[in-house]
């Protein structure tokens, strides 16, 4: 039986032991052809345990990140996305910089119809910082559910 050409033969990380990249610039975001080019549908990735470092103190910062996108010709390969997100663990940058860097890197690599990121950062110094960014208006014919990540309320 012949396997369909889904683009997975070109992948270098999936199905192989792959060390975590030490910084986002070393990470390789891989893509495969979208299975339904020309059809609008939403893909969601949720990373509830994202970590990076404060660029000033070196202390860890934590976020719950939700990435929604409508593919065009490409979809991101999920293991490479996980490795890309992991690469921020030793990366020092402010919340806003990390959040927008993730989104813009995906846009550059995938050229999606639409993409948004919701980065819900846990508080440090008593103030949570939530960062939201999107490429523009979403397509009218796609159901885009709410991200439903509650704002931080402390112990209340």
ZIHUDA-V646636 format. One record per backbone hydrogen bond with DSSP energy under -1.0 kcal/mol. CO is the residue of the C=O (numbers start at 0). NH is the residue of the N-H. E is the energy in kcal/mol with one decimal. If there is no record, write none. Layout:
co=CO nh=NH e=E
co=CO nh=NH e=E
This chain:
co=3 nh=5 e=-1.4
co=6 nh=9 e=-1.2
co=7 nh=10 e=-1.3
co=12 nh=15 e=-1.9
co=22 nh=25 e=-1.4
co=29 nh=76 e=-2.7
co=31 nh=74 e=-2.5
co=35 nh=38 e=-2.0
co=42 nh=68 e=-2.5
co=44 nh=66 e=-3.1
co=46 nh=64 e=-2.6
co=49 nh=62 e=-2.2
co=51 nh=60 e=-3.0
co=52 nh=92 e=-1.9
co=53 nh=57 e=-1.7
co=58 nh=53 e=-3.0
co=60 nh=51 e=-1.9
co=61 nh=121 e=-2.7
co=62 nh=49 e=-1.8
co=63 nh=119 e=-2.6
co=64 nh=46 e=-3.4
co=65 nh=117 e=-2.6
co=66 nh=44 e=-2.7
co=67 nh=115 e=-2.7
co=68 nh=42 e=-2.8
co=69 nh=112 e=-2.3
co=69 nh=113 e=-1.2
co=72 nh=33 e=-2.5
co=74 nh=31 e=-2.3
co=76 nh=80 e=-1.7
co=77 nh=81 e=-2.5
co=78 nh=82 e=-2.4
co=79 nh=83 e=-2.3
co=80 nh=84 e=-2.8
co=81 nh=85 e=-2.4
co=82 nh=86 e=-1.6
co=84 nh=87 e=-1.4
co=85 nh=88 e=-2.2
co=87 nh=90 e=-1.7
co=90 nh=52 e=-2.6
co=93 nh=97 e=-2.4
co=94 nh=98 e=-2.5
co=95 nh=99 e=-2.3
co=96 nh=100 e=-2.3
co=97 nh=101 e=-2.2
co=98 nh=102 e=-1.8
co=99 nh=103 e=-2.9
co=100 nh=104 e=-2.1
co=101 nh=105 e=-1.9
co=102 nh=106 e=-2.3
co=103 nh=107 e=-2.5
co=104 nh=108 e=-2.0
co=105 nh=109 e=-2.8
co=106 nh=110 e=-2.3
co=113 nh=69 e=-2.7
co=114 nh=134 e=-2.2
co=115 nh=67 e=-2.3
co=116 nh=132 e=-1.8
co=117 nh=65 e=-2.6
co=118 nh=130 e=-2.7
co=119 nh=63 e=-2.2
co=128 nh=120 e=-1.5
co=130 nh=118 e=-3.0
co=132 nh=116 e=-2.6
co=138 nh=141 e=-1.2
co=152 nh=155 e=-1.2
